[in-house]
Amino acid sequence: MENSVYQNLAASFVSASDSAPHMSSTNGEQQSEVMEESYAFNTSDDEPLVQKLADNFNSSDDEPLVNMMDSITAKSDFNSSDEEPLILKQVMEIADNSSDPTFQPSESSPHDSESESIDSSFPAQNRQQRRKTKQQNDFLKVQAESLALARKREENITCHQARLDNILSANGLVRTEVYPDGNCFFEASAFHLEETSGRELRRCLCEHLEDNFGAYVPFMPPTDGEDENDVFMRFLSNVGELQQPGKWSNDAADLLPQALADWSERPVRIYQSDKAIIVSTPSTSFTNATTWQHAEPITLAYIVHEPTHYDACRRPDHSGTQHEVHIVSETDDFQPTHQSTPNKDQNQTHGGSAGEGPSFPTTQGDSLKTPIKDQSRDKINITPRKQGSFQTPPKKHLSRKKKANPEAWSRNVRKSLHLQGKEYVSQTGKTVPAKCVQQIDCSKCRYDCNFRVSEDHRQELFHAFYALDTYERQKDFVCANVRDRETITILGADNNPVPKKRQRCRTFFFIVDGQEQHVCKKFFLATLNLSETYVDHALKNSTNGTFAGKERRGRSRPHNKNSEEAIEGVRRHIESFPAVESHYTRKDTQRKYLEPGLTVKKMHDLYVQQCKEVGRQPVSTKSYRQVFNNDYNLAFHIPKKDQCSLCAAFTMKKIKELATEDDKKAFEEHQERKKRARIEKEKDKAEAKEDRRKHVVTLDLQAVLQAPCGLVSLLYYRRKLSVYNFTIYSLADGEANCYTWDESEGKRGACEIATCIYFYLRSLPNSVEEVIIFSDCCSGQNRNQYLAAALAHAVQNIGNIKTITHKYLESGHTQMECDSMHAAITFAKKSTPIYTPSGWDIILRMARRTRPYQVIPIKFTDFLNFKSLAAATLRNTKTDIAGQKVNWLKLKALRFEKNREEEVLYKTSFDQPYQTIKVAGGSKRGRAAPVHTIPYLYSQKLPISEAKKTDLLYLCSSGVIPEEHHSFYTSLIVSPAAMDRLPQPDINEQDNDSE
């Protein structure tokens, strides 16, 4: 086949030479015509080959070469008929030797020597002929090299496919091809999932990754200069890109096999053409360890050679395309060698080494079986292969919950095309042609239809009818233009009615130029291209000239549609989960929140378990998710303080290419402040290790803990008591303290946090003279006047402490050493049941084996009210001594010194010097400073809501909480005014916790 290509190529050059006398070097149109003729091949078999060959010249490195080839074709001028056999001979010679890798087309040809013998009186023509011949040789050389490259690439792909088929055959599997359009992983996986398409699986896995990002982000290694927040943002960006059909993100795609195993609760086995197998088993956090071990694995076939590709594979007894298994010789590198064959009609054979390659394990389970080896190899026809380049345009808007688009459904598109009279493909696959005005001869008609309604008017009427957008309006048009009445009764000579041939009479007409023009029935039907049955149905269902019927096509209830009773059961189950409204953002949204530990998949698993207990058939996960998304405004709360809103907004703008220069500048300044704050912390940490008089700590409130908690599914349906853990970590020696209380003892506001810090400062050894505190920027807990009053009071009343400095990290990037305590506590908890808040104290002490955390339980009688102290001591907090306004939301450091009782130092950047605020607010005229006493914050325990206590008592009566702990829950105080709050607050909610 390759030789015929070159023969046609040579013939095209001959045809170009015939047309050369008609071509002018200055006429671009004629040149383009000759160039198009030179590529006109006459053999249909050769056209795909040449097209594929031309597609190989797509890289930037080949662009100059393509330009040279175009110039050769456009400028070629064969004036001598004697040169035609010479060119044809060169093409055939290269075609015969193109299979030989050592063959290189000659830089010179007999044509060159012939050109040199031309009379010296025509030196310009001689040079021109030599240049043209050189260009032709270069062109043929490129053709031969590109064909050899395509052949080699196809051989590699074919060998990888043959090896993969051998491996699958040895393991009792066959491969089923999947179209390489960027969706191959999802389409191949969907072969094993009933009633799940590849598109739906893509959406489900992306939602699973987003809902459970905490389980997958740690597996994305950070690059140079990235922190945890940067990795998290990169994870969200990759998952967002992966949500688009046809798209593929390498970073997020590496997590897909594990995500597929966790989501489907089935092991995933990927057989690779490099003789390796990847096995992903469901994580214990998503399924029971004994559930998936008996599940049928999802098996995939992966071709590792570029371009990489996934195919589905199944047992031979399953339906699907079964590929022929090629018995191949295994080598270490499996690289084919090329052999030149003198006979051009024979197919090339793939030579290979007969040496033994590394053997595969032969045990059952997750290991491979050794493929059968043979010295012979099947002969394979090789044709150049073009890599798929399909790419779906990016979506304008990405959202977590995909909404249905009925207008894009194939049946609705088909119905719309039918209404518009356009061509469409029926459900059976038959192409229905477009409708048009039918020709009709009404020359003998008594109404003179052709004279009354011209062809132009007929076209206008036709388009006006099919422009009506609904079935009912088109029927209305027919009813308005056809009058239907009973025929007149005629009496005979005997005064009896004469029998009638027709009982009803119909009059057809069109409105033309505002006038009613009567036409015959045939003319009416031919103009609108309608059937008589269509008109009969419209008139039979009309009332007062208006169509009163409805379209019944597609109205029948699907046999597999969920019953209303089943949907109502799903609603009752969703409503059984306690939902909490966003207490401080109700003016912005009516959305309610479920606890962070839940997902739609977990809720559906609990629903299936409940249905099995009562003997009811459950609905699918898809149906459950649709009810959850469409009927309820619920979400799983994720605290905003774990994400940087500025980085997230800039990332989304960058993805959508909407980022401005101001956005980039603000983002760069934000990143610089983040780095500067971390440098400041590392500097103070190093100094604290050298000087024991300097004490540096990080502190933060852990995500809310709950009591009771365990693996009992009933706990998901009931409200639980919130437990707070405030952690303080010393950077110099690694000592850590935990201050714990529950919501019946206190809130989580500024006074509670200030009390814990005040107790900690009083517990420091006498050798400490300077204390530096690093925290996040939460205004409700850390960056406020109440905590500032507590620190100012501490530095004046604790004898050994001379200076206290409170430094704030950059908002959104507040990862600190105390966060390691939170992770250790979560790991220590695992599956341990906890029945009362005091049970967390044991978990906290067990979290670190060496130097266990010091746990200090706090009661309501311990919390101090620093609000009154702030009102008495911090009378001026708005302006400094230079008259500058103080913005507390931009503070980076607050400094309190023992010898400056009436002053507080501050700065809004770590690189600027401290500014002074005179907090006393005026002169005392020599009077001694009054001694302030700090009152207690609470006089009794805090009440909880009635609904929460009801749920807690239900857990006691149902046996989830052991009897020895019942007295604690029965003693809890209840108040109708008490409200449930989100277990993990947002920043704006923490701001109000101090109120």
N, C-alpha and C positions, 0 to 999 in steps of 0.2 A: 504494500500500500504506500510505503514511503517513496518508492521509486516513481510511482505514478504522480505523486505530488510534485517531484522535481521535473518530470516530463511536462506536466501542465504548467509549471513555473517557466520552463524554457519556452513553451509555446506562447505564454503570455508575453515574454520578451519579444518573440517574433512578431506577435500582433502589435506590440508597441512600436516595433521598427517600421511596420507597414503604415502606421498612422503618423510616423515622425514627420514626413513632409508637410503634414497639415498642422504641425505644432510650432508655435512661436515661443521663444524664450521670454518674451514680454507679456504673453497672454496667460494670466493665471488660471482662467477658467478652462482653457484647453489643456493646460498642464494637469489640472486636477482630474479631468476626464481621462487622460491617458493613464494617470496613476491608478484610478479606479479600475480601468480595464486590465492593467497589469496584474491586479489581484483577483481577477475573475476566473475562478477555477470551474471547470466544466464537470468534474466528477463529484457527485454528491457525497461519496464516502470520504473524499479528501477534505471537504469543507470543515467538518468538526475538528480534524487534525490540525489544519492550518489555523483555525480559530483558536484552538488551545495553545498552539505554538506561539501565536501572536500575544496571547494573554500572559505568557511568561515574561514579557518585557513590560513589567509594571513597576519595578523598583527604580529608585532614583539613580542607581548606578548604571542602569541600562538606558536611561533617557538619551544621552548623547549618541548611543549606538542606534537607537530607534530613529533619531533625527537624521543620522547618516544614511540609514536605509531608505528613509523617505526621500532624501535628496537624490539618492541613486535612482530610485524609481521615477522621480519626477524629471530628472535631467537626462535620463538615458536617451540616446539618439542613434539608432542603428540605421545607417544609410546604405550599407553594403549588404546585399543578399548573400555574399560569400561568407559573411561572418556568422550567419545563423547556424550552420552545422557545427561551427566551432563552439559557440556558447552551449548548444545542446549537448555536445560531447563533454564539456566541463561539468555540467549539472549531473549527467549520468555517472561520470567518474566519481564525484563526491558522494552521490547516493549509494553507489556500490560499496564504498569504503567507509560510510558513516558509522557502521557498527564497530569499526576498529578504533579503540581509544588513542592509538598511536598515530592515526592518520591526521595530517594537517594539510589543508588546501594550500596549494602552491601560491607563493606571492607573485610569481611570474607565470606566463602561459605562452604557448606557441603564438598566440595573438600578439604578444609583445615583440617577439622577434620579427613577425611579419610586419608589424608597424614600423620597426626600425628600418626595414628595407624600402620604405616609401621614399619617393624622390625628395631630396633635401630642399627642393624648391618650394615645398609645402611644409615648413617646420611647424607652423601652428597646428595644422591638421594632424600631424604626426603626434604631437604632444597631447592633443585632445583625445585621440584614439587610445593612446597608452593610459591616460587617466581614466577613461571610461572602462577599459578592460580591468584595470586595478580595482575600481569600485565594484564591478560585477563579481570579481573574485572575493572581495571582502564580504559582499552580501551573501554569497554562497557559503562562505566559511561560518558566518553567524548562524545561518540556517542549520548547518550540520552540527555545530556545537550545541545549539539550543535543543535539537532533537535528541542528542546523546544525553544531555543533562536531564531532560524530561524522562527519558527511558530509564536512567539510573534511579531517579527518584521514584518512579512507579515500581521498579523492581524492589526497592527497599520496603515500600508500603505493602506490596504483595507478599513479600517474605514475612513481614510482621503479622499480616493477617493469617498466613498459612501456619505460622508458629502458634498463634493464639487459638486457631481452630484445632490444632493438634493437642494443645493443653486442655482445652475444653472437652474434646473427645475422650481424652484419657480420664477425665473426671465426670464422664457421663452427661455432658452438656453440649448444646449446639448454640450457635450464634444467630441472632436475628438482627438484621441491619436496621439502623435508625438514620434518618436523613440528617446530614451534617449542617444544621442551620443555627447553631448556637444554643439549641435546646436539647441536645442529645442526652445529657445526663438525666434530665427530668423525664424525657420521653422513654428512655430505656428503663428507668426505675418504675414508671407508671405501668409497664407490662406486668408487674407483679402486684399491683394494687388495683383491686376491683373498683369500678365506678369512680376512678380518679384519672383525670387527664394530665398530660405533662404540664400544661399551663396552670392548672389548679394546684398541682404538686409544687411548682415553683413558688406560687403565692403562699402556700401553707408553710413551706420550709423557711421562706424569708420571714414570715410572721413568727414562726417558732424561734428563729435566731434573734429577732428583736425582743420577743417576750422573755426570753431566757438568756439575755446577753451576758449575765454574770457567769454563766457556765461555759461560755465560748470565748469571751474576750481574753482570758488568761492564756489561751492557746495561740494568740497572735503575737509573735515576738516583736518587741519594739525595735525600731531602727535607731540610727545614731541621732541623739538629741531629742528623742521622743520620751514623754512621760506617760503615766497611766491614762491621763485625760486625752492626750493626743492619740494614743492607741484606741481608746474608746471612740473618738470621733472618726478615726479612720475605719473602724469596724462598722459604724453606722453608715458611712459614705459607701463602703463596699457593698453592704447589704442593700442599700438603696439602689445602687447600680445593678445589682443582681436581680432586683425585682422586675427589671424591664425585659420583656421577651426577646430572645436572641442575644442578650448581653451575657458576658462572662467576666467575673472578677477573680483573679488568681488567689488573692489573699483570703477572701470569703469562701471561695470554692473549695479550698482545702478543708473547710469545716463541714461541707455538705454531707459526706458519707456518715460522719458521726451524728450530724443533725437528722439525717434520714433515719438512722437506727433509733435515735431517741424518740423521734416523732412517730414512727410506725411501730415501735416496740418489737422490731425484728432485726436480727443481725444482717449486716451488709457485707458481702464478699465481692471483691473486685479482682478478677483475674487479668493480669497484665501481660502484654506481649514480651516483656523482658524477663519472663519466667519468675515473677514475683506475685504474691497475693497479699492484698490488704483486707483485713477483717476488722470491722467496726461493730462493737456490741453495744446494746442500749445501756446507758448509765443508770446506776441504781437510784439516782435522784428523780428519774422519769418513769421508772417501771420497777416492778418486783423482780428480784433476781431469778425466781423460778418461772416467771411468766414467759419470757422470751426464749428460754432454752429449748422449748419444744415447737417454736414457731418456724415456719418455712423461711429460709434466708432469702434475701433479695440479692440476686447474682447479676453482676455486670461484667462486661468485657471491655477492656481499656487498651487501646492501641497507643503506645507511648511514642511512636515515631511522629515527627512533625508532618502534617498537622495532627495533633492528638485528637482522639475521638472515642466516645462511648457507644457501645452496642449492647443490646439486651441479650441475655442467654438464659436458656431454659432446659429442662429435661426433654429428651427426644419425643416423649409421648405428648408434650404440650403442642398446641397449635402454633404456627409461625413458620417462617422461612428457615429451612435447615440447610446449612452451608456444607458444601463438599469439603471433606477433610483432606488436605494435601499432606502426604507423608514426606517430611523433609529431614535433611540431615542437620543435627544440632551442632553448632560451632560455638566457640567462646564469644565471638563478636557478632556472629550471624550476618556478616556482610557478604553480599553476592559478588561474584566475579563475572567479568564479561569475556565472552569468546566470540571471535569473529568467524562467520561462516561464509564459505565461498559461494554457496547457493543462496541467492537472494530470496527465493520463494519459501525457504524453510524458516520456521520460527526459531528465535534464539533460545538456547537452553541456559538455565542458571546453574553454573558450576558451583560447587561447595566442597569444603573440606570434609573428609570422611572421619576425622578425628572425633573422639567422644567429648562432648561438652559436660559441664557439671550436671549431675543427676539431681532430680527433684525428690523430695521426701515422698514416701509411698504410704504413709500412715493416713488413717481416716481423720476427719475433722477439718481443721483449718489449713492443712498442708495440701500440697499438690501431688498428683500421681504423675509418674514419668510418661511422657508421650512415646508412642512406638517410633522407632528410628529405622530408617531405610536408606540405603546408599543411592537409590534412584530418586529422581525428582520429576514431578509432572511438568510438562511443557506448557507454558502460559503465554498467551498472546499479550504483548505489552503495547499499551497506547498511552500517550501523555495524559496526565490527570491534572485537572485544574482544581485548586483548593477553593472550597466554598467561601464566599465573601459576603454572605447575607448579614445584614445589620439593620435591626429595627430602629427607626428614628426615636430619639429620646422623648419620653413623655414630658408634657408641660408641667404636670403637677403629680407629685408622689404622695400617697397617703397610706396610712396603716391599714385602714379598712376600705377595701375595694368595693365600689358601688356597681350594681348591675347596670348594664347599658342595653336595654331591650332593642333599641334601634339598630344595633349592630348584629343582632341575632340573625342567622341565615334565613330562618323562616319569615322573620319580619322584613328582611331585605327583599326576599322573594315576593312577599305580599305587596310591598311598596312598589316594586318594579311592575307587578301585575296591574296595580291600580293606575300607574302612569302609562300603561300601554307599551312598556319597553321590553326588550328581550331579556329573558331570565331562564335559569335552569330549574326545572321542576324537582320535586323531592325524589322522583324516580331517576333523575339524571338526564331527562330529556330536555333538549333546548327548545324553548318556546319562542318563536320569532316575534319581533316587535310588530305592533299593530300599526296600520296606516289606513288612509282613506281609500276605499275600494272603488274601482271604476265601474260605472253603470250607465247604460244607455236608456234614457227616458224620453227619447224622441217621439215615441208613440204613446206616451203617458198623457192622460187627459189633464194632468196638473201642469204640464210643461216644466218639470222639476229642474232640468238643466238650465232653462231660461230664467226661472225664479231665483235659483241659488247658484251662483257662479262657483268655479273651482276654488278661487281664492277664499270665498266665504265658507266653503266646505272645509278647507284647511283650518280656518279660524275656529269654526265650530268644533272640529275634531280636537284641536289643541286646548280649547276652553273646557271641553268635557273631561279630558284626561289630566287637566291641571287641578281638578277637584281632588282634595287630599284624602277623602274618606269614602268608604263604600256607600254609606248612607246618602252623602251629598250627590254622588253620581246617580243613585236611584231617584233622588229628588228631581234631578235634571230630566230624567226620562218621564217621570210622572207629570212634570210641568209642561212638557212638550207633546204629550199624547192625551187626547180626550177619549174617554171610554164611556159609552152610553148604550142603553138597550135599543135595539132596532124598533122601528115603528111597526105597529100591528095594523094590518090591512084586512078589512072585512070583505068577504066575498058577496056574491049575489044573494046567497041565503043568510046573510048577516052573520056568518060564522067566520072566525079568524082564519086567514089563509096561512097554511104552514110556512114557516120561515126556515131558510137554509142556515142563517146565522142568528144567534140570539143577541149578540152585542156588536156594536159598530165602533170602530176606532178611527180617530182622525189624527194624522201626524202633521206637525208643522215645525218650523224653525223661526226664530226671531232674527231677521236680517235688517240691519240699518233701522232698527226700531219698529219694524213692521212685521206682522205675522204672515209667513209664507207657507201655504199648504203644500205638502209633498206627499208622495206615495210611501207605503211602508218599506218597499225595497230600497228606495232612495234614502230613507231615514236610517235604516239599518246599515246600509253600505257606507254612509257618511261617517257614522260613529263606529263602524266595524263591530256591531253587536249582533247577537243571535236573537231570534224571536222568543226563545225561552227566557232570556234575560228581561225582555220587556214584559212578558206575561207575569213573571214573578214580581216585578216592580208594581204593576197595576193591581195585582191581587192583594198586595199588602199596603195599598195606599188608602189614606183617609183624607178626604177633602183636598185632593191633589197633592198630598205630601206622603212620602214613604214612611210608614209606621213600623216596619219590621226592623230587625237587627241582623247583622252578619253572624252566622252561626259557625263559620269555619274556624277551627282552632279553639272552640269553646268547650269541648268535651273535657271532662276531668281525667287527667292521666291516671293510669292504673297504679302507678307507684308513688303517687302523691301522698304525703303524710296527712292523716286525718286531723280534723280540728281538735279532737280529743287528745291526740298525741302532742300536737303543738301546745295545747293548754297545759299538758303535763310538763313540757319543757319550761313554760313560763313559771309554773309553780315552783319548779326546782331552782330556777335562777333567782326568784324572789325570796327563796329560803335563805340565801346568803346575806349576812348583815352588810348593808351598804351605808357608808358615812358620807355626808355632804362635805364639800370643802368649806369649812366653817367660816373662813375669813375672806373667801372669794365668791360668795353667793351672788353678789351683785353682778358678777361677770359671767357666770355660767350656772346652769342647773344640773350639771353632771355630778353624779355620785361615784364614790370610789370603794372598791373592794380591797381587801388586804393584799399587800405586795406578793405574798407567797402563792397566790392563786394565778392560774392561767385558764384560758378557755378549754384547753386540752385536759387539764386536771378536773375542771368542772364537769366536762363531759364524761370522764372516767367515773367520777362520783355518781353522775346521773345513771350511767349504765349499771353500776353496782346496785343502785336503788331500784332500778327496773327489774333486775334479776330477783331481788328479794320479794317483790310484790307480784312477779310473774307477768310483767308487761313488756311488750316489744319496744326497745329503745329506738330512737331516730339516729341517723348518722351524725358524725362530727360536723359535716358541712351544714346540715339542717340546724343543728344546735347553734352553730356559729352565726347563721343567718338570723335566727331569732334573737340572739344576744346583741348583734350589731344593729338590727333594724327596729326592734321593739323597745330597747332600753338605751339610756344614755349613761352607760357604766364604763368604768375604766379601772385598770389596776394601777394603784398609785405608786409612782417612782419619785422620790424627793428630788426637787430641782437643785438642791445644794450639791448633789453628786455630779452635776453637769455644768459646764461653763456656757452660759447663754450667749456670751459674745462670740466665743469660738464656734458654737453650733450655728449661730446666725451667719457668721462669715463663711463657714464651710458650705452652707446651703446656697448662699449667694454666689460663691465661687463655682459650685457645681452647675448652677443655672446661668453662669456667666453674667451676673448682675452686679458684681462687686465693683464699686467705684474706687477712685484714688483715696477718698476720705476714709472709706471702709478699710482699705489696706493699711493706711497710716494708723488708724485707731487700733487695728489688730496687731501691728508691729509694736506699737507702744505698750499694748497689753502684754505681749509676750516678753518685752524687755522688763516690765515691772515684775512679772512672774519670776524671771531669772534673777533679778536683783534681790527679791525677797528670799529666795533659796540661798543665794550667796551669803546674805546676812545671817541666816540661820546656821549655815555651816561654819561661819566665822565664830559665832558665839559658842557653838558646840565645841569647837577646837579649843577655845579659850577656857571653857568650863572644865575640860579634861586636864588642863595644866594648872588651873588655879581653883582650889576647893572653896575659896571664899565666894566664887561666882557660881550661881546655880541657874541652869537653863532647863526649862520644861516645855513640853507641848501638851495641849489639853483639848478635849473634844467630847461631846455627848454622843454616845453610841446610838445607832439605830434602835428604835424602841423594841424592847423585849416583851414577851407576853407570857402570862400565866393564867390558866394552865396551857401547856403545849405538849404535843406528842404526835404519834402516828395514827391516832384514832380519827377516822374520817368525820365523825360527829363534831369534832372541834371546828371544822371549817364553817359549820352552819350557826355557830354561836359566838356572841361577843365575849371578849376576854379582857382581863385586867392588864393594863400597861405597866411595864417596869422600866425604870430609867437607870442608866449606868453612865456616870460621868467619870472619864478616865484622865489621869495625869501621868505623863511619862517623863522621867528625868533623862536628859540626853547624855550626861556625863557618865553615869554608872548603870543606866538601864533599869533602875528601880521604878515600879509602877504601882499606882494606887487606883482603886475603884470605889467610888461613892455611889451607893445604890439606894433607891426608894421606889415605891409604887405610887400610882395616881391617887390612892386614898391618903397618902402621907404628904404629898405636895405636887405642884405643877412642874413645868420644865422651863421656867422663865428666868429673868435676870437675877432676881433675889436668890433663887435656889442655886444657880451657878455661882454667884458671888459668895454664898455661904460655904460651899464646898472649897472654893479657892482660899477663902479666909481661914478655914480649918487647916488646910494643907500648909499655908504659910506659917501658922503657929506651931506646926509639928516639925519644922525644919531645925536642924542642929544649930547650936550657937555660933558655929564657925562661919555660917553663911552671912555675908554682908550685902551682896547684890543678887537680886532675883530678876531673871528675864523670862517672860512668858510669851510663847508663840501660839496663836489660835487663828481660827477662820474669822471672816468678816461679818458673821451673823449679828445684826444689830439687836435683835431681841434677847441675845444671851451674852455676847462678848463685848461688842462695841457700843456701849451705852453709859449713861451718867451714873447709874446705880452701881455697876461694877467699878467705875472710876472712884466713886466715893468709898467703896469697900477697900480698894487698894490704897487710897490716900490715908484711910483710917489705920490700915495695917502697918504702913511704913512709919507712922507716928507712935504706934502703941506696942509694936514688937521691938524689943530693945536692940537686938543684934542686927536687924535689917536696916540698912541705910538708904538703899535705892531699890525701887521696883520699876521695871520697864515692861510695858505690854506692847508687843509688836504684832502686826496683822499681816498675814500672807495675802497674795493677790486673789481676789474673788474668782471662784471657779477652779483654782489650782491650789487647794489647801491640803494636799496629801502630806501627812506628817507621820512621825514615828509612832504616835499613839494609835494610828490606824491599824498597826500590826496587832495591837491588843484586841481590837474588835474582830479581826480575822481569826486569831487564836481562840477566842471565846466561841465564835460560831463553829469552828472545827471541833472544839471540845464538846459542844452540845450534841451534834450529830443526832442520834436516835434516842438520846436519854430523855425520858418523860419528866416533866416538871409540873408539880401540882399547885404550889404556892409561890409567891414572890421570893420568899426566903430560900427556896430551892435553887435559885440562881446563884446564891453566894457560894455554894459548893462547886458549881460549874466554873465560876470565876477563879476560884483558888486552884482548880485542876487544870486550867488553861495553860499554865506554864509549869513544867516539872521543877526546873531549877529556879530558885528565887521566885516562888509563887507570888502572884499579885496580892497586894494588901487590900482586903475588902473592908470597907467601913459603911455599915448600914446607917441610914439617916432616917430619923423619925420627924413627925410634924412639929414636935417640941424643940427641934434643933434649928430649924430655919429662921434666919434673922431678916428683919425688914429694913433693907438699906435704902428704901425710898425716902423715909423720913430723914435719914442721915444725909442723903443727897440734897434734899430741900434745905437743910440747915447749913451745910458746909459748901455746897457748890451753887452759890447764888448767881455767879456769872459764868456762863459756859459758851456765850455766843461771840464775844470779841476778845482779842488778845490785847496786850499792852500797847501794840502799835496801831490799834484801831482796825485791824483786819478781821473780817468775819471768819468764824471757825465753822467749817463744814465737817461735822462728825462722820459723815458717810465716806469721806475721803481720807480719814486719818490712817496713817501707817504706823505710828508709834505714840504712846503716852508714857511720860516719865514722871515719877513721884520721888521726891528727895526729902529726907528727914529734916534738913535745915531750911527747907522752903515750904513751910506748912500752908501758907496761903496761896501757893502757886502750883500750877500744873504745866509741865512742858509737853509740847506736841510737835509733830511734823507730819506733813502729807507726802513726803518722799524720803526714802532712805538716804538720798544723796544730799539733802539740804540740812542746815543746822536746825536745832530745836528753837521753837518759838515759845513765848511765855503767855499763859493765861492767868490773870489775877482773879482767882475764883472767889475770894472773900467779898468782892464787890464794893469795897470802899474802905476807908480808914477806921480803925478801932479806937483811935485817940488814946493809945497807951493802955487800953484795958486788956486784961489777960484773956486768952482764948477760953471759951466755955468748954466744959467737959461734956461730950455727947454720949448718951447711953443709947444702945441699939435695941429697939423692942423686938419681940418675937413676931414672926410673920403669921402664924396660925395659932388659934386657941383650941381647935379641935380637929379631928380628922376630916378630910374632904369628902363630900358625898359623891356618889356615882349615879348614873341614870337608872331609872327603874327597869328599862329594857335590858341593860347589861346585867343587873343583879338577877333578873328573871332567868336569863340565859345561864348564868353561873350556878344558880340553884338547880336548874334543870340538869346540868352536867353532874352535880352532886347526886341528885336522885337517880340518874341513869347509870351510876356506877363508874363514870369516867374519872371522877375525882374520888379518891379513897375516903372512907368515912372519917378517919382521923383528922382530915383537913376541912371538914364541913363547917366546924365552928368558926373558922376564919372568915368564910364567905357569908355565913349568916349574920355576922357582926358588922358587916359593911353598912355604912349609912347611905340612905337613898334620898334624893331630892328631885322633884319634878323639873327644877330649873337647870339641873346638870345636863350637859350635852356631851355626846360622844365626839371625839376628835380623831383626825387621821392618825394612824399609828406612827407614820413617818412624816413629819411636817415639812412643808415648803419653807423657804426663807421668809416669805411674807407672813406666814403663819407663826413662825418663831418670833418675829418682831412683835406680835400681839400677845405672845405668851407671857410677856412681862407685865401686862396690864392687870 
